Amino acid sequence: GMFLVSLPYAVLHGGYWSVIFVVIVAFICCYTGRVLITCLYEDGVRVRASYREIAEFVFRSRLGGMVVNAAAITEALMTCILYLVLCGDLMLGCFPEGQLSFTAWVSVSFFCLLPCAALTSLRHVSWISFWNTVTHVIINCIIIVYCLTRAAHWQPQKVQFHVDINTFPISVGIIVFSYTSHIFLPTLESNLMDKSRFGLMMNWTHILSAIFKALFGYIGFVTFAEHTKEVITNNLASEPLKVTVNVALVVKALCSYPLPYFAAANFLESSLFSGWPLPSCWNSTGDFKLWALLPRAALVLFTYVIAITVPHFALLCGLIGSFTGTMLSFVWPAYFHFSLKRHSVSCFVLGLDLLIIGMGLLFGSVGMFVSGRALHKAMSHGYYSPPGNSSALTPIVAMRS
């Protein structure tokens, strides 16, 4: 996805361990995604329809489902916020001496995205997402080809082996966030024509994703070394190429916004606007009510306000990945599988579930603390300098209102 552009920045702070974790996280997310789907079934029959229903059954209360739903809504909304931050960051990278500030560029993006409030069909969102994928593959290939043309100047010796506890958790959070998709998996599996091939699909998509992300992060970093920026496209030396790629990525980011926005809106509507506690968004014929566009527009406005308040792309990735990413992709799927299937799986599988739960809690708590502290420092001073590494001062987009 769009957050691939921050993986070289993750290698800047995590070195070879970031590359290794790209593979480890891919394996864990593939495994937890598959076991999450098995929790929908009992004796080969699909008895649960969603992530929330699994949580309600395991926790034996609606509160458990509400907590999982809240985490899913948070992740979807924060993804939307990150798209807006990315738009502002990319456009400011194109025109650093221009008349428009970061806040102004985000404001332009906000007005472009207001029509999302009228999106009520998943079919339209799916078509937009399909062409986004095609465009993004082309852009990524352009970036890799550019890095390969500079192979003579690569600096592999700059990739570190040691781990700095002050920066590595941020890298892990960015990596985890780049793999989060579990909230969509039950719906995806239910719409497959041949559900028996779900596991094969998960295996191949995560294998290919791990290979590409590891190579992209490594090649991107050795090309620019300590000068690697939060968004790798801002490192392109050719100004026309950088502007072209950044503008294309902005268009892609704007078109990527509808999918997580649509998911967040649906989560909120099913939780709040389904007749209780608030009036339903739909009339008796199943059509969307006109007044329901107002809360949807307010949702777009909310993402805009947060985007201009916390304009730090990579650190937000790390913070969100450490929180919702580890819980939704590591801890809860493994815990649900352990609770529901512990009498029908091997001790090895149960041990793997417990290991993943422990890793998720450890990386999540440490990552939230480190990312939160770095984000506070970045918002206070306009930059983030890793402790003990003053030579690698990394500028971060400050609030430029």
Secondary structure, 3 states (H helix, E strand, C coil): CHHHHHHHHHHHHHHHHHHHHHHHHHHHHHHHHHHHHHCCEECCEECCCCHHHHHHHHHCCHHHHHHHHHHHHHHHHHHHHHHHHHHHHHHHHHCCCCCCCHHHHHHHHHHHHHHHHHCCCHHHHHHHHHHHHHHHHHHHHHHHHHHHHCHHHCCHHHCCCCCCCCCHHHHHHHHHHCCCCHHHHHHHHHCCCCHHHHHHHHHHHHHHHHHHHHHHHHHHHHHHHHHCCCCHHHHCCCHHHHHHHHHHHHHHHHHHCHHHHHHHHHHHHHHHCCCCCCCCCECCCCCECHHHHHHHHHHHHHHHHHHHHCCCHHHHHHHHHHHHHHHHHHHHHHHHHHHHHCCCCCHHHHHHHHHHHHHHHHHHHHHHHHHHHHHHHHHHHCEECCCCCHHHCEECCCCCC
